[in-house]
Amino acid sequence: MGFDNSSDNDSARFPKVDRSAVSAGSLSEESDEKAYWQKRSVEERLDAIELYRIIAYGHDACTARLQRVLEVAEFPPR
């Protein structure tokens, strides 16, 4: 499975889409997608999730936006 990107930089990371393998269907039709993913190993499923995350949010988007929200406060003894 691959994704077509127009940028030269991104094309090195993502393979091109085989458009002959893509089809459109109705939402009322039964899908074999669940059976497809159940046949895949756990590692393949996690790799697919990671690929979708990178496509949606960019590489390393989580760590780039993390901020420090807590600080240590010292109070004088009572």
Backbone hydrogen bonds, N-H to C=O, Kabsch-Sander energy under -0.5 kcal/mol:
donor,donor_aa,acceptor,acceptor_aa,energy
3,F,15,P,-1.8
5,N,3,F,-0.6
11,S,7,S,-1.9
12,A,8,D,-0.8
12,A,9,N,-0.5
13,R,10,D,-0.9
14,F,10,D,-2.3
19,R,17,V,-1.2
21,A,18,D,-1.8
22,V,19,R,-0.7
29,E,26,S,-1.0
36,Y,32,D,-1.9
37,W,33,E,-2.3
38,Q,34,K,-1.9
39,K,35,A,-1.2
40,R,36,Y,-0.6
40,R,37,W,-0.5
45,R,41,S,-2.0
46,L,42,V,-2.5
47,D,43,E,-2.3
48,A,44,E,-2.0
49,I,45,R,-2.2
50,E,46,L,-2.4
51,L,47,D,-2.2
52,Y,48,A,-2.3
53,R,49,I,-2.2
54,I,50,E,-2.4
55,I,51,L,-2.3
56,A,52,Y,-2.4
57,Y,53,R,-3.0
58,G,54,I,-2.1
61,A,58,G,-1.2
64,A,60,D,-1.2
65,R,61,A,-1.0
65,R,62,C,-0.6
66,L,62,C,-0.5
69,V,67,Q,-0.5
73,A,71,E,-0.5
75,F,73,A,-0.5
